[in-house]
């Protein structure tokens, strides 16, 4: 009769597995810190609107050029803000994919 060691017979060393888990946790903590400290900018309308996010997708700043403000066309300004935010968000997503250890992006 085959001996069952709790790991499907693969003989995985529990200590080695724990070291791998600890290493992955350290890499994830480092990546989280880098994301918190990183900044990405999204722009729209030829830089009439600039939105700054950190790598964790938290809004840090919105800059609007005076020429973007048309009291008769507020909807255009709203659209520019949304487009700039979406641009920054996509950049933050890419940064997260680069910094997080294999497959962990999006978990936090």
C-alpha positions as CSV (number, residue, x, y, z in Angstrom):
1,X,0.0,0.0,0.0
2,X,1.3,3.5,-0.9
3,X,2.3,5.8,1.9
4,X,0.4,9.1,1.9
5,X,2.5,12.1,3.2
6,X,-0.2,14.8,2.8
7,X,1.1,16.2,-0.4
8,X,-0.1,13.6,-2.9
9,X,3.1,11.6,-2.8
10,X,5.2,14.5,-4.2
11,X,7.5,14.5,-1.2
12,X,7.3,18.3,-0.9
13,X,9.5,19.5,1.9
14,X,7.3,21.5,4.3
15,X,10.2,23.7,5.4
16,X,11.1,24.5,1.8
17,X,7.4,25.3,1.1
18,X,7.3,27.7,4.1
19,X,10.5,29.4,2.9
20,X,8.9,29.9,-0.5
21,X,5.8,31.3,1.1
22,X,7.8,33.7,3.3
23,X,9.9,34.8,0.2
24,X,6.7,35.5,-1.8
25,X,5.2,37.4,1.1
26,X,8.3,39.6,1.4
27,X,8.2,40.3,-2.4
28,X,4.5,41.2,-2.2
29,X,5.1,43.6,0.7
30,X,8.0,45.3,-1.2
31,X,5.8,45.6,-4.3
32,X,2.9,47.0,-2.3
33,X,5.3,49.7,-0.8
34,X,6.6,50.5,-4.3
35,X,3.0,50.9,-5.6
36,X,2.1,53.2,-2.7
37,X,5.1,55.4,-3.4
38,X,4.8,55.4,-7.2
39,X,2.9,58.0,-9.2
40,X,1.4,57.8,-12.7
41,X,-0.1,60.7,-14.7
42,X,-3.0,60.4,-17.1
43,X,-3.8,63.2,-19.5
44,X,-6.5,64.2,-21.9
45,X,-7.2,67.0,-24.3
46,X,-3.6,67.6,-25.2
47,X,-2.7,67.9,-21.5
48,X,-5.6,70.3,-20.7
49,X,-6.4,67.9,-17.9
50,X,-3.9,65.9,-15.9
51,X,-4.8,63.3,-13.2
52,X,-2.2,61.8,-10.9
53,X,-2.7,58.5,-9.1
54,X,-0.4,56.4,-7.0
55,X,0.4,52.9,-8.0
56,X,-2.5,51.7,-5.8
57,X,-4.9,53.7,-7.9
58,X,-5.6,56.4,-5.3
59,X,-6.3,59.8,-6.7
60,X,-3.6,62.3,-5.7
61,X,-4.2,65.3,-7.9
62,X,-6.2,66.8,-10.7
63,X,-4.8,69.7,-12.7
64,X,-7.0,71.6,-15.1
65,X,-5.6,74.2,-17.5
66,X,-7.6,77.5,-17.5
67,X,-8.3,77.2,-21.2
68,X,-10.1,73.9,-20.5
69,X,-12.8,75.7,-18.6
70,X,-15.7,76.8,-20.7
71,X,-18.8,77.7,-18.7
72,X,-20.9,76.9,-21.7
73,X,-19.5,73.4,-22.1
74,X,-19.0,71.8,-18.7
75,X,-19.7,68.4,-20.1
76,X,-16.5,68.6,-22.2
77,X,-14.4,69.3,-19.0
78,X,-16.1,66.4,-17.2
79,X,-15.3,64.1,-20.2
80,X,-11.7,65.3,-20.1
81,X,-11.4,64.5,-16.4
82,X,-12.8,61.0,-16.9
83,X,-10.5,60.3,-19.9
84,X,-7.4,61.5,-17.9
85,X,-8.4,59.4,-14.9
86,X,-8.9,56.3,-17.1
87,X,-5.5,56.9,-18.7
88,X,-3.8,57.1,-15.3
89,X,-5.7,54.1,-14.1
90,X,-4.5,52.0,-17.1
91,X,-0.9,53.1,-16.3
92,X,-1.3,52.1,-12.7
93,X,-2.6,48.7,-13.7
94,X,0.4,48.1,-15.9
95,X,2.7,49.2,-13.1
96,X,1.0,46.8,-10.7
97,X,1.5,43.9,-13.2
98,X,5.2,44.8,-13.5
99,X,5.8,45.1,-9.7
100,X,3.7,42.3,-8.2
101,X,5.2,38.8,-8.1
102,X,3.8,36.3,-10.6
103,X,0.1,36.4,-10.8
104,X,-0.5,38.4,-7.6
105,X,-1.6,41.6,-9.4
106,X,-5.1,42.6,-8.6
107,X,-5.2,40.7,-5.3
108,X,-4.7,43.8,-3.2
